[in-house]
Amino acid sequence: MIVTDAFVKDQYGSYATESLKNVGFDVDLIEVPVGEESKSLEQLSGILDCLIGHKFDRSSTLIALGGGVVGDLGGFAASVYMRGISYVQIPTTLQAQVDASVGGKTAINHPKGKNLIGAFHQPKLVLIDVDALKTLPRRDIQAGLIEVIKMGVIRDKVLFTMVEKELESIINLHTPTLIEMIARACANKADIVAKDEKEIGLRMVLNYGHTFGHALEALTHYKKYRHGEAVSIGMNCAAQLAVNLGMFSEVDFERQRTLLSRANLPLTFPSDITPEEIYDTMSLDKKSFGGRLRLILPTCIGEVVIREDVTEQSIIQAISQCY
């Protein structure tokens, strides 16, 4: 079963289906609407109905062909159908290629928060073809780049420097540069996941900027921002908080801010949402423990720490500085 969205189906649906049929597979395809709103119980139910209707069994495989939304939704369907069937990730967006397709996190959204309903279910294969990026609008390339910049900040200073130096080549989809960057980002994430699959410690660092970003996505009903754009604002806010706490230098803060700005990524929260609303929504995040938020805060480019002792007042102050 190929799960894809309407845009990717038009680009690659027939090619993928025929390629699999030509080597002997029995193939069906289900299409979901484009966008974050497809990560819903309704769309999940539709996929499961299709799997049941076509008599898929435990020897069957689901292929998630598309961006992070399709990967999360398709992977979650595979994780719950017959208590788990095999699935393959074929990511077609930069965000999915460098982050969402690797690590086995699958989920759908709830009106109260992003990715609140999900499972850890590792794909049998992740197949990345950088040529798929050529069909994307520039905004999606820029939004996807945030996960590479994030990886640079949390553990790979060389990767961060590479993006600084090669940003123009990356945005213009220079193939050798893309391959080097994506391979390095994936290797970093795979190493983290291998050490902490279920996110009980080290893997939490991958959430840098995401707690703030997920709150913003929920408050704007997943309609105003690309995921990477919301995370960019979240990273800027997390870095501001780290500066306020004396953990992160103004020099490194400005270096991150400059790179995000050069990549045409947003840095500020919208004026129609209050700091208190953002904080309250953050408190619902699945990364909170015992009522305390666990925040990922940078100490320098290439290193972060996990903090759960930051006060509500300090967090709200940092948010208020990012308007």
RAZIFEN-V438295 format. One record per helix or strand of 3 or more residues. SS is the DSSP state (hx for helix, st for strand). FROM is the first residue (numbers start at 1). LEN is the number of residues. If there is no record, write none. Layout:
((SS;FROM;LEN) (SS;FROM;LEN))
This chain:
((st;2;4) (hx;6;17) (st;29;4) (hx;36;3) (hx;41;13) (st;61;6) (hx;68;16) (st;86;6) (hx;94;7) (st;105;6) (st;113;8) (hx;130;6) (hx;138;18) (hx;157;15) (hx;175;21) (hx;202;6) (hx;210;10) (hx;227;18) (hx;250;13) (hx;275;8) (st;295;6) (st;303;5) (hx;312;9))
